[in-house]
Every structure is written in structure tokens, then in C-alpha cells.
Amino acid sequence: MGWTVVKRKLGRAGSIKQRTVRQREWDKTYGDGNWAVGYVLDGEFISQDDAYHSIYYASYVAHFENHPKDLQELIITAKVLRNPHAEATTGVDLQVPAIQQYLDEHHLHLQGTQVVDIGSWQGKASHALSIRLSPLHIKFVHNPKITLEKFWQEKKCLAIWEED
């Protein structure tokens, strides 16, 4: 028994409405609780929830370790972090929680006075740092030749639980 990938390249999660419709379709097709969105790493399927820590968060950890000036600039500039794209589209926000988790786990606190966007919306960003910390520019921790966003969107797949 185990996970079997039934569809690759799912694309963006979309708005809350789009996600709900798609998830209801998967419930009807595969059964409630019998499917999961995730990734195949080293030949093994891992759910998106599990992948968040080992891929998304880990990519931000690697970025801050390799670019300590970005971390320092973030700490001294920001009072609040926001994802303008997720706010505008009701999309899923992973970058702000990943950065906040990094700060929390390293006992760091934002000391600035500004709202700092992590990413952009319609070509606008609050700071140059917003672009540098966007998943469109953060390197994927397991393959720095591609960005986190490219991996997260292009390698996403749907798997179903199958009994032997």
C-alpha cells in the first residue's frame, strides 16, 4: 500500500474558490481522504504539508544562511511582513509563514517600522528586498539551478492512496 501519482503538473493552487472546487472533484473521484497534493523527491511521494518544511522553509533557511545581509536588512526595515499576491488573489501564502518561522526559530524579531512585501503584485513591490525574498528568486534548496517557485509549481502532483 502507498501513494501513487495520478497527475503531474497541477499548476498554481488558485483562489480559495478554485481550490475548493478542485478538492471536491478529487473527493468525488478518489474518495474523501484518499488523495493528496505533494511532490516526488528521491523517488518517494511526500505530501505538500510535509514538503513545506523540507522544501519551502528549508529554501528560505539556505537563503538566509547564504545571504545574511538580506536577513539583516529585513530585520532592521520590517515591522510587518505581507504577501500582496496572496492578499489580492486569496492564494496560498507560504513565503511569509516560512520567513516568520525562521525568525521565530532563531529568536529574531522584526525591529523596523515598515510593511515589507514578500514578493510583488502586478509588478509592484514595497522594497528591493521584496523581490530578493520572493520565491521567484529564492533558490530551491535541493537544486539551486532552479527557483523555489519553479519547483513548487511545476513539480506539484496529485497522488492517491492505494491498498496492495
N, C-alpha and C positions, 0 to 999 in steps of 0.2 A: 504494500500500500504506500501511496505517496502522491506527491504533486506531479501533474503532467501539464505542460504548457500547451494550451489550445489556440492561443492567439498572440502574435507578437506585434510590436509597434502600435501600441494603443494610442499614442499621442498624448496631448495635454489632457489634464483632468477636466478642465472646463469649469463652468459655473456650478453652483450648488444644484441648480435645477437640472443641468445636463448630467451631472454625476448621479443624481438620484434616479433619473430615467434609465441611465445605463445600468445602474446597480439592480434596479427592479427587473430589467430584462435578463440579467445574469441569474438572478434568483429564480425566475421562471424557467430558464433554460437548464441550469445546472443544479438548482436547489439552494435554498437559503443556507448559507454557511459552508457550501461545498466549493466555493471559488475564492480566489484571492488574486490581487494585483501585486506584482513584485518583479523580481529580476533574477536572471540566472548568472551566478558568479561561481567560477571554478566548477562548472557543470552541475551546480545544485541550485534549485529554486529557493529564494528567500522572499518572504512577504515584504511588501513596501514598508510596513511598520517596523520590521526588523532591519530593513535596509536603511531606514532613516539614520540610525546610529552608525552603522558600519560604512555607509557611503556618504550621506549628506553631511551629517555632523563631522565625520572624520575628514571630509574635504575642507571644511572650514578650520578645523584644528590644524591641518597641514598648512593651510594658507597663513594662518596667524603665526605659526612657527617659522615659516619661510619669509614672512613679511611683517616683522614686529612693528615697523613704522605705521602700517595700516591699523594695527590694533591700538597703538598709542594715539594715533590721530582720532580714531573712533572714540576712545575713552575721554579725551580732552574736549572733543567737539560736541558729542551727542548727549542729550538729556533723555531723548526718546528715540526708539527705532520704529520705522514703519515700512511696510511693503506696499507702495502705491498701486502696483499692478493688482495684487490680491484684493485690496480695498475696492478698486474700481470695478473688478470683474467678479467678485465673490469667489475667486480662485483660491487654491490652497496656498497658504503661506508656510514655507519651510525654512526660508533663509533667516527670518527674524528669530524664530524659535531656536535655530541652530546656533546663531550668534549669542543669543541670550543664555543658552545652555553653557556655551563656552565661558562666558563671563561668570556665570554662577559657579561653575565647577572650578574656576581658577580664582574665586573670591575677588573678582574685579567688579567695579561699579562705574557706570557712566557718570562723568563729572562735568559734562558740558552744559550748554544752555539751549541747544538747537535740536529740532526734529531732523533726524538723518534718515533719508530714504535708503533702503537696501534694494537696489535695482531702480528701474525707471518706469514711467508710464507715458506713452505717446511721445517718446523722445525727450522727456523732461526728467531731471533728477535734481535733488537738492544740493548735492556736492559731487565733486570728482570722486570722492571716496565711495559714493553710492554706486558708481559704475564699477570701480575696482572690487567691491564686495558683492556685486551681482553674480548669481550663479552662471550668468552668461560669460563671466570672466574667471571665476574660481576654477582651478584645475581639479579634475576628477582624481581623487586620491590614489586609485588603483591604476591609472593610466594618465599621466599628466599631459599627454598629447591631445587630449580632448577636454572639453569643459564639463563641469558638473551638470549644467543644464542639458547639454547634448546627450550625455549618458542617461540622465534621469528621464528624459522624454523619449529618446529613440530606442532605448533598451527595455522599456517597460513592457510587461507581458501579462497575460491572463492565464492562470493555471487552475485546474480543477483537482479536487481530491478524489483519488481512485483507490478502491479496495482491490487487493490482489485476488 
